[in-house]
Every structure is written in C-alpha cells, then in structure tokens.
Amino acid sequence: MKVSPAAAAKLRDLYDKTNPKGGTPIFRIEGTLGSCRALKPVIKPVSEAQREDALIQLQGLTMAIARDQAENLDNAVLDYEPGFLGRGLHLTTGSCGESCNCSAKALKVGQ
C-alpha cells in the first residue's frame, strides 16, 4: 500500500484535530465502500492496533489493516482529493476479480 503526500497530510490533520495530545497516529482501515476501482476506505484513528492487524509504516503514519485484507491492499494507493467536487480520501487498487467489469480490469487484462 502507498499513501500520497496529500492523503498523509489530510490524515495527520484529522488526527491532530481529534487527538490534541499528539503521539504517533495509528489509523485502522476497517473496510471499504464502493467499486474495486475507486474505493472509499473506512478509516478510524485508534490508540492501538488489534492483535490480528498487519502494521504498515508510511510517511510518518501507522496504518493498521486486518491481515486477511492486507494482501488485497498490497498495490493500493490511498489518495486525497480536496474541494467541493473532490473525492476526499479514496483507495485505488487496480485489482479486480473475475466477475468485475470495471475499467481497472480492462486495463489489467490489456497489459
């Protein structure tokens, strides 16, 4: 998993607003909403990761991901798009299952 500088800055900002005492930000990806091409991550700031979580250190952030989901997010990119028409925090995976008809699959098959 990769985190864009914009997404890292937004997560740090959200963490600072919810945790004025500071500390090392830990964000747990609880799941996702949307299609496999552009997922909306369900992210929560947590004080500690769960025992079964895989921990990933990215740009000064600790991301906790359930181990059974970590492999699915190996090639994912977490990005942030601000503004009224922006997508906010979103994941792009580029990996699809056999039954998916999204454009990410078309790109993958064409390579």
N, C-alpha and C positions, 0 to 999 in steps of 0.2 A: 504494500500500500504506500502511496505517496500522498503528501499534503502540500498543496500550493502555498506560496507565501501569503496570498490573500486569505486563504482558509485558516492558516495558522494564526494570522493577526486577528481575525474575527473570533476564533476560539479563545485566544488569550484575553481579548476584550470582554467576551461574555464571562469568562472565568473571573476576571478582576471585578466585574460588577456583582457577581454572586458570592464571591469569597474575598472580602476586603482584607483578610488576614494574610493573604498571599499564599505562598507554598508552591509546590510543583503541581501543575494542572494535570489531572487524570480525567480523560473523557472515555466513557464506555459507549461503544456502538451497540445498542440494544436490538437493532433490526433495521429494516429499510422499508420504504413505501415507494411504489412506482414501478416503472419498467426496468428491465435489465440494462438498458442503455443509459438512463439517467435516473438514478435512484435518489430519493430523499432519505438521508440517514436519520435514524432516531438516536440522537446523541445526548447523554446526560453527564454532567460533571459529577464525579464520585470522589469520596475521600480515600477509598482503596478499591483495588480490583478484586474480582471474585477469584477463588482458587482455580477455577477451570478456564480463566481468561488467558489468552495469549497477549503479551505486552509488547508494544512496538513504540520505540522512541523516535519521534520525528520533529525536527525543528523546535526543540525545547518542550515538546508536548509528549505526554504518555497517553497512547491510545490503548484501551483495553477492549479486546474483541473475543467473544466466545470462541473457543478453539474449533468448534465444528463450523464456524463461519469464517475463520481466518483464511483458510485456503481459497474460499470464494472471493476474498478481497485482496489477494496477493497482487494483482495487477491493477487494482482500482486506484483512482485518483480522486481525492477529496478536494473540492474547489469551492470558492465563494464568489458569487456574482451579485454585487450590490445594486441598489436602485429599485425604482418602482416596478420595472419590468424584469428585473434580475431574478435569477433562480435561487438566490440565497445559498446556503450550504447544500452541495449536491455531490453525489458519487457517480463517476463514470467507470464502468467495469470493462466494457468491451468483450465480455464473455457471455455467451448465451447457450441455452440448452437446445436440444434438437427440435423442440416444438415451437421455438421462438421465431417470429417473422420480422423482428425489428431491424433497423439499418445496421446495427452493430454486427449482427450475424452475417448480413450480406457482405460487409467489409471483411470479416474474418474468413468467410468461405472463398472470397475472391483473391485472397493472398496466396 
